[in-house]
Amino acid sequence: MLTDTLTIRHYQKLTDALVEMWNRGYRYEEMRIYIDGYLTSLRTSKAIEPFLINRLEEETTRYIYDPSNFEIPLQTQPELDLY
């Protein structure tokens, strides 16, 4: 579980970007490359501590391979008023 606020913000940015990529037709391999680049830039810039980057990587990897995160919600149709 992530507890550092800055790391949580990076997690939210990453997961939002992953869902957007999925909706645009990207698949797991391309999203994994995106995650690797994002994490590499965090490591290079030393924006957060290395152990937090490792936790962020674990959490985003868990997120990307959970199919429920990329399911399209069912659209409910409004009930028609027949009066």
C-alpha positions as CSV (number, residue, x, y, z in Angstrom):
1,M,0.0,0.0,0.0
2,L,1.2,3.4,-0.9
3,T,1.3,6.0,1.9
4,D,3.5,8.8,0.6
5,T,1.4,11.6,-0.9
6,L,3.7,12.3,-3.7
7,T,3.9,8.7,-4.6
8,I,0.1,8.4,-4.5
9,R,-0.1,11.3,-6.9
10,H,2.3,9.6,-9.4
11,Y,0.2,6.4,-9.0
12,Q,-3.0,8.3,-9.8
13,K,-1.4,9.9,-12.9
14,L,-0.1,6.6,-14.1
15,T,-3.3,4.7,-13.6
16,D,-5.4,7.5,-15.3
17,A,-3.0,7.4,-18.2
18,L,-3.2,3.6,-18.5
19,V,-7.0,3.7,-18.6
20,E,-6.8,6.4,-21.3
21,M,-4.3,4.4,-23.3
22,W,-6.5,1.3,-23.0
23,N,-9.5,3.3,-24.3
24,R,-7.5,4.5,-27.2
25,G,-6.6,0.9,-28.2
26,Y,-3.2,0.4,-26.6
27,R,-2.5,-3.0,-25.1
28,Y,-0.6,-4.4,-22.2
29,E,2.8,-4.4,-23.9
30,E,2.6,-0.7,-24.9
31,M,1.3,0.3,-21.5
32,R,4.2,-1.6,-19.8
33,I,6.6,0.3,-22.0
34,Y,4.9,3.6,-20.8
35,I,5.2,2.5,-17.2
36,D,8.9,1.6,-17.6
37,G,9.6,5.1,-19.2
38,Y,7.7,6.9,-16.4
39,L,9.6,5.0,-13.7
40,T,12.9,5.6,-15.4
41,S,12.3,9.3,-15.5
42,L,11.4,9.2,-11.8
43,R,14.7,7.4,-11.1
44,T,16.7,9.7,-13.2
45,S,15.2,12.9,-11.8
46,K,15.4,11.5,-8.2
47,A,11.9,13.0,-7.7
48,I,11.1,10.4,-5.0
49,E,13.1,7.9,-3.0
50,P,14.2,4.7,-4.8
51,F,12.2,2.4,-2.5
52,L,9.1,4.4,-3.2
53,I,9.6,4.0,-6.9
54,N,9.9,0.3,-6.4
55,R,6.6,0.3,-4.5
56,L,5.0,2.4,-7.2
57,E,6.2,-0.1,-9.8
58,E,4.7,-3.0,-7.8
59,E,1.4,-1.3,-7.4
60,T,1.1,-0.2,-11.1
61,T,2.1,-3.7,-12.2
62,R,-0.6,-5.1,-10.0
63,Y,-3.0,-2.6,-11.5
64,I,-2.2,-3.2,-15.1
65,Y,-2.7,-7.0,-14.9
66,D,-6.1,-6.7,-13.1
67,P,-8.6,-7.0,-15.9
68,S,-11.4,-5.4,-13.8
69,N,-9.5,-2.1,-14.1
70,F,-10.1,-2.0,-17.9
71,E,-13.7,-3.3,-18.2
72,I,-16.2,-1.0,-19.8
73,P,-19.0,-0.3,-17.5
74,L,-22.4,-1.4,-18.7
75,Q,-24.6,1.4,-19.8
76,T,-28.0,1.3,-18.1
77,Q,-30.9,2.4,-20.1
78,P,-33.3,4.7,-18.5
79,E,-36.8,3.3,-17.9
80,L,-39.3,4.5,-20.4
81,D,-42.4,6.1,-18.9
82,L,-45.3,4.5,-20.8
83,Y,-48.1,6.6,-19.4
